[in-house]
């Protein structure tokens, strides 16, 4: 018990000397969330579009599943993206791809 109390004091004093030492900035946290969740949401979005002939004409995967194509950018951003992401611009979608190194 004494060790855990001592450990807590040590981390508190370390934080007081350098308050940002153990903190993760909001930007790093958001970036981590994007990198962690974006590929799964992208997969779900592509799977969703593949199941619907009309949506499949807007965005589709290649036959080998290693890439995808956006055939109608404006409709893609208007109708499909909002179902899976909190973005409203194509440029933002591309930025998310770049952040995750999916290019």
N, C-alpha and C positions, 0 to 999 in steps of 0.2 A: 504494500500500500504506500509506503513511504517513497518507493522508487517512482511510482506513477505521479505522485504529488511533486516530487523533485523534477521529474521530466517536464511536467506542465510549467513549472516555474522557469526552467531553462528555455523553453520555447517562447515564453512570454518575454523574457528579457532579451532574447535574440531578436524578437520582433520589434522591441522598443528601440534597439540600436539601429536597425534598418527596417523600417516599417513595410517596405515593399519586397523584402527578401522572400517571404513565404506567400505572398499574394500573387494571384494570377489576374492580370488585367482583364477588364471586360472584353476588350478586343480579342485577346488570346482565347478567352472562353468561347466567344461567339465563333471564332475561326475553328476552334476545336469541334464545336457542335456541327458546323457546316461540313467539315472533313469527315466527321463520324457518321452523320445521318444522310448527307446528300446522295452518296452512291446508292443507298437502299431506296430512297425516295425516287431517284431516277429510274432504278430498276422497276419499281412498282408502277411508275408513270408509263414506262414503255410497255410493260405487260398489259396495263389497262388499255392503252391505245391499240395494241395488237389484237385485242379481243373485239374491237369494234371497227368494222370496215370503213366507216366515215372518218374516225380518228386516225386510223392506220394510214389514210391518205394525207394526213397532216404531219405525222411523225412516225417513223418506222425504224426497226432494227435491220441490220444487214443479215444475210442468210446465216453467217457464222456467229452472229451475236456479239461481235467484237466492236461494232460501231453502230451509230444511229444517224439518221438523216432527218432534218426538219424541212419539210416540203413547202409549208405555208407558215412562214414566221409569224405574221400578225395574228392569224387564227390560233396558232400554237400558244402564243402568249395570252391571248384573250380567253380561250376555252379550256386548255389543258393544264397549263402551268399553275394557275391558281388552285386547282384541286389538290396539288401536292406541295407547293412552295408559297411562301409569303412574299412573292416578288411580282412586279407588274411590268417590268421592262426586259426585253430580250437581252440587252447589254448586261443586266444583272444575272441572268441565267448563264450567260457565257462566262462572267466573272466567277461564278460558283464552280463551273467546270474547271477553270484555270486554277482556282484555289485548291482544288482536289487533285490536280495534275491528271485530269482525265482526257486531255487533248491528244 
